[in-house]
Every structure is written in C-alpha cells, then in structure tokens.
Amino acid sequence: MNRSFGSMLTQSIIVFGTNLMDVFESVSIDTLNSSADTIVFDTNNNRIILSYSSMGFTEYDDVRLTFSYTLNDIFVIPVHTTNSIQLESGSNTNVIGIQTGGNVSYIGITNSAWGAVKGYVYPTLKGVNVKLYYTNTSVLATNDSGLNISALSTIGTGQYVVSRIPAGIYDMEFSLSGTFKKELLTINVAANKITNISIITMRNATLKAGDEAPLQEIICYMDTNTRVVFPEGSVGKEFSVDIRILPLTDTQKAKIDESTLIKPPVDKDGMFGYQFDFYDVNDVAILGSLLQLDAVLYLAFDPLTNLGWGWEVKDLAIFYWDDNGNSDFSDSKWVRIGGTVDEVNNVITARVAYLHGFYAVMAKLVNEQGVIQNVVLRPKIFTPTGANDYYNTIKLSFEFDQGYDTYIVKIYDLFGNMVRSFERNTEGGTKFSQGEVAWDGNDNEGYSVKSGVYVYQVIVGGQTYSGTLVIVR
C-alpha cells in the first residue's frame, strides 16, 4: 500500500469488511520498508494497526500485505478504513483504492468512487448475461476504466457479481438468448458498498405456434426434472408458461381428505405442487392453454419424502387442481389424470391435451375396475364463447387398466351425427396408461356446434365408455 501524506501521521488502522481467515489461507505483513514502530494484526477485529513515533513521517510509508487464497475470478473482498489515518491536524485521509493481480478482482477501500452488486439468477443451467445501462437509455454503462459494465452468472449456482460500478442509478438487464424473456430492474449503486439483489427468475419466452412449430420444452428451474415437452405442431396459439414450486394451500390440503381417489397422507406438512403461470401473446395472465396435440408432462418426486407421507412410489399419480373457475373454491377438487412412474429417474409422466394451472404428485387409491377407469369431465356444462376462461374449454380425462397403443374419443349430437373425434397413437412410443382430450366446441371442420346435449365415447382395447356433456352459447 502506497500513499503520500502532507502532514504528520501517528497511527493508521486498516479495517477489513470480512473475516480474512474465512477467505484467505494466510495473511502476512512485510514491514521491511515500513516506518511504523509497531504493526499489529488484530484478527479478532479484522484489522491491522500501524503505530508511528511522535516524529512520524512526512513523505510516504510502504506496507505490503501478502494474501494466500484460492478464489474464483469474480469474488469480491470488501475492505475499508474507518477514521483510520489520523493526522496531527485531526483530519482524516482515506485510501482511494488498490488494484490487485491474481484471481481477486479488486479490494475496495473506503471513499472509492464505485460499488458492486451481486445476487443469483435462474436458470442455473446456463450463464445469464448481466448488463448495466444508463437509466432509460440503451447505452451500456462503463466503469472508471471505460469498459462496459457486465458479468456472466456462474453455471450451476446462478451467482453473479458486477464490480467497479460508479455510484449512481442504472437499469440492470438479465438476458439469455433463445428461450427467455429479458428481465429489467432499476438499481441504485452506492460507492464502496456491495448491494445484494433479490433472486431473479428469468421468464420463458413465448412458445412458437402453428402446424410448423418445432419441438419445444419448458423446464422448472426450481427442479429441472420437472418439465413439459411440446411435440412439433402441438401449440395452437402462442403463449408462455413458467413453472414454480409452491406449498399446497389450506383449501387444497382439505380437499385431499374429501377425495376418494387420493390415499390420505400421514402428514400434510411440507406438501407442495407445481404452479403453472400462463400469459398470452400480449403478456396478459390466462388460466391455462388448449393444445393441438398432446404434450408430455414430467413431474419430479422424492421417494424419501413420499415415504414420509406413507406413500409407495408405485402408487403415485399426477393430479391437477380444479377450482371450477370460482374464487370461493366452490366445487373445487383434485382431478386424477394418472401417469407412468419412472422409478429410475424419479419422475412421473402423462400426456396432456390441456395445461392446467396447478399439478401435484400424490398416491392414488385403486378403487375402480374395468378397462376404462376414473373418467372425469370438467366442467360438465361449458360455454365456448363465455367471459370465464374456465368454461371455454371442456376437459375429459381418463385412465386405463394397462398400456394401449391407441385410443379414440368421439362426440355425437343427439341425432347420432359425429361432430368431433380425437385419435391418439403411440407411433411406436410409450403405451398410453391414461389420456386427456380438451374440446373448444368446434366440429371437425372448425365450425362452432350448436347449444345442446352431446354424447361422448372413449374407445380403447375393444371397450367403450359413454357419457354426456352440455354446451350453452
């Protein structure tokens, strides 16, 4: 450390903003060229005290600190002085900054004109670009060396540190090319201070839609084994979706006890599900999304956690939460759609024709017989052109007694005319252990059908299940 002074110096105290022994393997002080009479390394208070004789010195002093460490390239070590360099006149002089070599980016000293920000950003599978712009402009901010202020998050942890930021207000941008929307927030950087930023979660970009849309995938970055795979041409209308892990609400827990399809858990503490947040092309929140072709839903589970709830892995199934479109949760329930358990990768998969807002993995009660089981129609009366999104699409889910290569769903009017049909084939893939179709009230030609009662049939393995539904326009 080199610093010239124009008056007598009697004592200098350098205070470190972190416990050096937690950061460095060792710290040594070279006093060979120092004018100090005594140099004390006070490890209890993380400071170095340099004391001088009454004569002091008027030119300069040279104190060299050697730090032994193993750190990454972006680690920031805050160091500052507090009323540290006391002159005979009683005024204070502070060191402006020290640039170091090696793997440490810098050591900040009190009265430096810059600060730093750090935090975490999802996803952690890729490095996210972090850039600072001058407020309300598209001009990249620069540091005191004239370099653009930016950083790249660390793959695996998502941590980032942006250093040498001149004090001021900036727009902070998080970007990741391809499948994510840019995130932007305004920050206030204080000199000589590290500002911690709340966790940033990148939102997924809008999915491509249409018959020519490519294979696409959405991942839950709180558990990357949970995801949705959209085959080519499966997305009919553009939308975006983000997946979060949330604890079950008190209402959702209470409805577990009312269900005849869920094996009651030993304890409901810690139970959680997967929240799907949907937005249309205008970034307006929507309840869910109808698909042109089935998507494949993968939900992760923890065998040990399920064992604690008294559930066996082989009995697990996917359920979706159906609040019936009412904020008071009247007629709300858990709907079981089943799925195939993968005990090697600890995921359960199901093919879905409609993406709902909330899913959970729970143990099922096996209490039905026959080839076609657990047929659920929601809502029973639907209004394709109504104001409530929940009633705009009818969802029909069912399970099978074993895996099948194909199944068909047909819808007839009361005169026996088939107005809509859905056929699903594995095409050599995994057999169907369950199925789901969603209908928007249009016939096979794309025209709206009239209000009235309709008959639906689920056909698989030579067996047929029939029921009725009602359309009101």
C-alpha positions in Angstrom: 0.0 0.0 0.0 1.5 3.3 -1.1 0.2 6.7 -0.1 1.8 10.1 0.3 0.8 12.5 3.1 1.4 16.1 3.5 1.4 16.2 7.3 2.5 14.1 10.4 1.0 10.6 10.7 0.7 8.9 14.1 -1.5 5.9 13.5 -3.2 4.0 10.7 -5.9 1.4 11.2 -7.0 -0.7 8.2 -10.3 -2.4 8.9 -11.4 -5.3 6.7 -15.1 -5.8 5.9 -14.9 -9.6 6.2 -13.1 -12.2 8.3 -9.9 -12.6 6.5 -9.3 -16.1 7.9 -12.6 -17.2 6.4 -11.4 -16.1 3.0 -7.6 -16.4 2.9 -5.4 -19.4 3.7 -2.9 -17.0 5.3 -2.0 -13.3 5.6 1.5 -12.0 6.1 2.8 -8.4 6.6 6.1 -7.2 5.1 7.4 -4.4 7.4 10.9 -4.2 5.9 10.2 -0.9 4.2 7.7 0.4 6.7 8.3 3.4 9.0 5.9 2.1 11.6 7.3 1.4 15.0 4.7 -1.4 15.6 2.4 -3.3 13.3 -0.3 -5.4 14.9 -2.6 -7.8 13.0 -5.7 -7.8 15.2 -7.5 -11.0 13.9 -10.3 -10.7 16.5 -11.5 -7.4 15.0 -10.3 -8.0 11.4 -7.9 -5.0 11.4 -4.2 -4.0 11.1 -2.9 -1.3 13.4 0.2 0.7 12.3 1.7 3.0 15.0 4.4 5.6 14.5 6.7 7.5 16.8 5.9 11.1 17.7 8.2 12.1 14.8 6.1 10.2 12.3 6.9 10.7 8.7 6.1 13.3 6.0 6.7 11.6 2.7 5.2 8.1 2.5 5.1 4.7 4.1 5.2 1.3 2.4 3.3 -1.6 4.0 2.9 -4.7 1.9 0.3 -7.4 2.6 0.6 -10.9 1.1 -2.7 -12.8 0.8 -2.7 -16.6 0.0 -6.0 -17.7 -1.4 -7.9 -19.9 -3.8 -10.9 -18.0 -5.2 -12.8 -17.6 -8.4 -12.4 -14.8 -10.8 -15.3 -12.7 -9.6 -15.0 -12.9 -5.9 -15.2 -9.5 -4.2 -13.4 -8.8 -0.9 -14.7 -5.7 0.8 -12.1 -3.7 2.7 -12.5 -0.3 4.2 -10.9 2.1 6.6 -12.8 3.8 9.4 -11.3 7.0 10.8 -8.2 5.2 10.1 -5.4 7.6 9.1 -5.3 10.2 11.8 -3.2 13.3 11.1 -1.9 15.7 13.7 -4.4 18.2 12.4 -7.2 15.9 13.3 -8.5 15.5 9.8 -8.9 12.1 8.0 -7.3 10.9 4.8 -8.6 7.7 3.2 -7.0 5.5 0.6 -9.0 5.6 -2.7 -8.4 2.1 -4.0 -6.0 -0.7 -4.6 -5.9 -2.8 -7.8 -4.6 -6.3 -7.3 -3.4 -9.0 -9.5 -4.0 -12.8 -9.3 -7.6 -14.1 -9.1 -9.1 -11.4 -6.9 -10.8 -8.8 -9.0 -10.2 -5.9 -6.5 -10.1 -4.9 -2.9 -12.3 -1.9 -2.3 -11.2 0.8 0.1 -13.4 3.4 1.8 -14.0 6.5 -0.4 -13.7 4.6 -3.6 -16.0 6.1 -6.2 -17.5 2.8 -7.2 -19.6 -0.1 -5.7 -20.6 -3.6 -6.7 -23.8 -5.7 -6.9 -24.2 -9.4 -6.5 -27.1 -11.9 -6.5 -28.4 -15.1 -8.0 -30.4 -15.7 -11.2 -32.4 -18.6 -12.6 -31.9 -20.7 -14.7 -28.6 -22.0 -13.4 -28.1 -24.5 -16.3 -26.7 -21.7 -18.5 -24.8 -18.5 -17.9 -27.1 -15.4 -17.9 -25.8 -12.1 -19.3 -26.0 -9.3 -16.7 -25.5 -5.8 -18.1 -25.9 -2.3 -16.8 -27.4 0.6 -18.8 -27.7 4.3 -18.1 -31.2 4.8 -16.9 -33.9 5.0 -19.6 -31.4 4.6 -22.4 -30.0 1.8 -24.5 -26.4 3.0 -23.7 -24.2 0.5 -21.8 -22.8 1.9 -18.7 -19.0 2.0 -18.3 -16.6 1.8 -15.4 -13.7 4.0 -14.4 -11.6 2.3 -17.0 -14.0 2.9 -19.8 -15.1 -0.7 -20.1 -18.7 -1.8 -20.3 -20.1 -3.0 -17.0 -21.3 -6.6 -17.3 -21.0 -10.0 -15.9 -22.0 -13.6 -16.6 -23.7 -15.8 -14.0 -22.0 -18.9 -12.9 -23.4 -22.1 -14.3 -24.6 -24.4 -11.6 -25.1 -21.8 -8.9 -26.5 -18.8 -10.8 -24.4 -16.4 -8.8 -23.1 -13.2 -10.4 -21.0 -10.3 -9.2 -20.8 -7.0 -11.1 -17.9 -4.8 -9.9 -16.4 -1.4 -10.4 -19.7 0.4 -10.9 -19.5 4.2 -10.5 -22.1 5.3 -7.9 -25.5 6.1 -9.4 -28.8 4.7 -10.7 -28.8 2.2 -13.5 -31.1 -0.2 -15.4 -29.9 -3.7 -14.9 -30.7 -6.2 -17.6 -30.7 -10.0 -17.4 -30.7 -11.8 -20.8 -30.3 -15.3 -22.2 -30.6 -15.9 -25.9 -33.2 -18.2 -27.3 -36.0 -19.2 -24.9 -36.2 -16.5 -22.3 -37.6 -13.0 -22.0 -35.3 -10.2 -20.8 -35.7 -9.1 -17.2 -35.1 -5.5 -16.3 -34.9 -3.7 -13.0 -33.6 -0.3 -11.7 -30.8 -0.3 -9.1 -29.1 2.3 -7.0 -25.4 1.6 -6.6 -23.7 3.3 -3.6 -19.9 3.9 -3.6 -17.8 1.5 -1.6 -20.8 -0.8 -1.0 -21.8 -4.3 -2.2 -25.5 -4.2 -3.0 -27.3 -7.6 -2.8 -30.1 -8.2 -5.4 -33.1 -10.4 -4.7 -33.2 -13.7 -6.7 -34.1 -13.1 -10.3 -36.1 -15.7 -12.2 -36.0 -15.5 -16.0 -39.4 -15.9 -17.6 -39.8 -18.2 -20.5 -40.2 -16.7 -24.0 -43.5 -17.1 -25.9 -43.8 -20.6 -27.4 -44.0 -20.8 -31.2 -47.4 -21.8 -32.5 -48.9 -23.5 -35.6 -48.6 -26.7 -37.6 -44.9 -26.0 -38.4 -43.9 -25.1 -34.8 -40.8 -27.1 -33.7 -40.3 -29.4 -30.8 -40.2 -27.1 -27.7 -39.5 -27.6 -24.0 -40.3 -25.7 -20.8 -38.3 -26.5 -17.6 -39.0 -25.8 -14.0 -35.7 -24.2 -12.8 -36.5 -25.0 -9.1 -36.4 -28.7 -10.1 -35.1 -29.3 -13.6 -36.5 -32.8 -13.8 -40.0 -31.2 -14.0 -40.7 -30.0 -17.5 -43.2 -30.1 -20.4 -42.2 -31.3 -23.9 -44.3 -29.9 -26.8 -44.0 -32.1 -29.9 -43.9 -30.4 -33.3 -47.1 -28.6 -34.2 -48.7 -29.2 -30.7 -49.0 -25.5 -29.8 -52.0 -23.9 -31.5 -51.9 -20.4 -30.1 -48.9 -18.5 -28.8 -48.5 -18.4 -25.1 -45.7 -18.5 -22.4 -45.6 -20.6 -19.3 -43.4 -20.6 -16.2 -43.3 -23.4 -13.6 -42.8 -22.8 -9.9 -42.9 -25.0 -6.8 -45.4 -23.8 -4.2 -46.7 -25.3 -1.0 -50.3 -26.6 -1.0 -52.9 -24.1 0.3 -55.1 -25.0 3.3 -58.0 -25.4 0.9 -56.0 -27.8 -1.3 -55.0 -29.8 1.7 -58.6 -30.0 3.0 -59.8 -31.3 -0.4 -57.3 -34.2 -0.1 -59.4 -35.5 2.8 -62.6 -35.2 0.7 -61.2 -37.1 -2.3 -62.0 -40.8 -2.9 -59.1 -41.1 -5.3 -56.1 -39.9 -3.1 -54.6 -42.1 -0.4 -54.6 -39.9 2.8 -51.0 -38.9 3.7 -49.7 -39.5 7.2 -48.9 -35.8 7.5 -49.6 -32.9 5.1 -46.7 -30.7 6.4 -44.4 -29.8 3.5 -46.7 -30.9 0.8 -46.2 -29.0 -2.4 -47.2 -28.8 -6.1 -46.2 -27.2 -9.4 -47.7 -23.8 -10.2 -48.0 -23.1 -14.0 -48.2 -19.3 -14.7 -49.6 -18.7 -18.2 -49.5 -15.5 -20.3 -51.0 -14.8 -23.8 -49.0 -13.2 -26.6 -49.9 -9.7 -25.1 -48.4 -10.8 -21.7 -51.9 -11.0 -20.1 -52.3 -13.7 -17.5 -54.6 -16.6 -18.6 -55.8 -19.7 -16.7 -54.3 -22.5 -19.0 -53.8 -23.5 -22.6 -55.5 -25.8 -25.0 -53.1 -27.8 -27.2 -53.4 -29.0 -30.8 -51.6 -32.2 -30.0 -50.7 -33.9 -26.7 -47.7 -32.5 -24.8 -45.8 -34.7 -22.4 -45.7 -33.6 -18.7 -42.9 -34.7 -16.5 -43.3 -34.1 -12.7 -40.4 -34.9 -10.3 -40.9 -36.6 -6.9 -38.7 -37.5 -4.0 -39.1 -41.2 -2.9 -38.0 -40.5 0.7 -40.4 -37.6 1.1 -43.3 -39.7 -0.3 -42.3 -42.5 2.1 -42.6 -40.0 5.0 -46.2 -39.3 3.9 -46.9 -43.0 3.9 -46.9 -43.4 0.1 -45.3 -46.0 -2.0 -43.7 -44.9 -5.3 -45.6 -47.5 -7.4 -48.9 -45.8 -6.3 -48.0 -42.3 -7.3 -50.1 -40.4 -9.9 -50.4 -36.9 -11.3 -53.4 -34.8 -10.1 -54.4 -31.3 -11.2 -56.2 -28.8 -9.1 -59.6 -27.7 -10.5 -61.1 -24.7 -8.7 -64.1 -24.7 -11.1 -63.3 -21.2 -12.1 -64.6 -19.7 -8.8 -62.6 -17.6 -6.4 -64.6 -19.1 -3.4 -63.4 -22.6 -4.4 -67.0 -23.9 -4.6 -67.0 -27.4 -6.2 -63.1 -27.3 -6.3 -61.4 -30.7 -6.3 -58.3 -32.7 -7.2 -58.6 -34.5 -10.5 -56.5 -37.5 -11.1 -55.1 -38.0 -14.5 -52.7 -40.8 -13.7 -49.4 -41.2 -15.4 -46.4 -43.6 -15.7 -43.9 -43.8 -12.8 -40.2 -43.8 -13.7 -38.5 -45.1 -10.5 -35.0 -44.8 -12.0 -35.3 -41.0 -12.7 -37.9 -40.3 -10.1 -40.4 -38.7 -12.4 -43.9 -39.4 -13.4 -45.1 -38.7 -17.0 -48.5 -38.1 -18.5 -49.8 -37.0 -21.9 -52.0 -33.9 -21.6 -54.2 -32.1 -24.1 -54.7 -29.1 -21.9 -52.2 -27.4 -19.5 -53.8 -26.7 -16.1 -52.6 -24.1 -13.6 -51.5 -26.4 -10.8 -50.3 -30.0 -10.6 -49.2 -32.3 -7.7 -47.9 -35.8 -7.4 -49.8 -37.9 -4.8 -50.6 -41.5 -4.1 -53.8 -42.9 -5.6 -56.4 -45.2 -4.1 -57.1 -48.0 -6.6 -60.8 -48.5 -6.3 -62.0 -48.9 -9.8 -62.4 -51.9 -12.1 -62.6 -52.2 -15.9 -60.5 -51.2 -18.9 -61.5 -47.5 -18.8 -61.3 -46.0 -15.3 -61.7 -42.7 -13.5 -63.4 -40.8 -16.3 -63.7 -37.1 -15.3 -65.4 -34.4 -17.3 -64.8 -30.7 -16.2 -66.8 -28.6 -16.5 -70.0 -30.5 -17.1 -71.6 -27.5 -18.8 -69.4 -25.3 -20.8 -69.7 -22.0 -22.7 -67.2 -21.8 -25.6 -67.7 -18.1 -26.1 -68.3 -17.1 -22.5 -66.4 -14.5 -20.5 -64.9 -17.0 -17.9 -61.9 -18.8 -19.4 -62.5 -21.8 -17.3 -65.8 -22.6 -19.1 -64.4 -22.0 -22.6 -62.9 -25.5 -22.9 -64.2 -28.9 -21.7 -61.6 -31.3 -20.4 -62.1 -35.1 -20.4 -59.5 -37.2 -18.6 -59.4 -41.0 -18.0 -57.1 -43.9 -17.1 -56.7 -47.4 -18.4 -56.1 -50.7 -16.7 -52.9 -51.2 -18.7 -50.9 -49.6 -21.6 -52.5 -49.3 -25.0 -51.1 -48.3 -28.4 -54.2 -46.2 -29.4 -57.4 -44.7 -28.1 -60.2 -42.7 -29.7 -62.7 -40.2 -28.3 -65.8 -39.4 -30.3 -68.5 -36.7 -29.7 -72.0 -37.1 -31.2 -75.1 -34.9 -31.3 -78.4 -36.4 -30.2 -79.3 -37.3 -33.8 -76.3 -39.6 -33.9 -74.1 -37.4 -36.1 -70.4 -37.4 -35.1 -69.3 -33.8 -34.8 -65.8 -34.2 -33.3 -63.3 -37.0 -33.0 -59.8 -37.4 -31.4 -57.5 -40.2 -32.1 -54.2 -40.8 -30.3 -51.5 -43.3 -31.4 -48.2 -44.1 -29.7 -46.5 -44.4 -33.1 -44.0 -46.9 -31.6 -43.6 -44.8 -28.4 -44.6 -45.4 -24.8 -48.1 -47.0 -24.5 -51.0 -45.0 -23.1 -51.8 -45.7 -19.5 -54.0 -42.6 -19.4 -55.4 -40.0 -21.7 -56.9 -36.5 -21.9 -58.7 -34.5 -24.5 -59.9 -30.9 -24.5 -62.7 -29.6 -26.7 -63.3 -26.0 -27.7 -66.8 -26.6 -29.0 -65.9 -26.7 -32.7 -66.5 -29.6 -35.1 -64.0 -31.5 -37.2 -64.3 -28.8 -39.9 -63.6 -26.0 -37.4 -67.2 -24.7 -37.2 -69.0 -24.0 -33.9 -71.6 -26.6 -32.9 -75.0 -25.6 -31.6 -76.0 -25.4 -27.9 -77.4 -28.7 -26.6 -76.6 -32.1 -25.1 -73.9 -34.2 -26.7 -72.8 -37.8 -26.2 -69.1 -38.6 -25.9 -67.4 -42.0 -26.2 -64.0 -43.2 -25.0 -62.9 -46.2 -27.0 -59.8 -48.4 -26.2 -59.0 -52.1 -26.1 -62.3 -53.0 -27.6 -64.2 -51.3 -24.8 -66.4 -48.1 -24.9 -67.3 -45.7 -22.2 -70.1 -43.3 -22.8 -71.3 -40.1 -21.1 -73.0 -36.7 -21.9 -71.9 -33.1 -21.9 -73.8 -29.8 -22.3 -72.9 -26.8 -24.4 -74.5 -23.4 -23.7 -73.8 -20.5 -26.0 
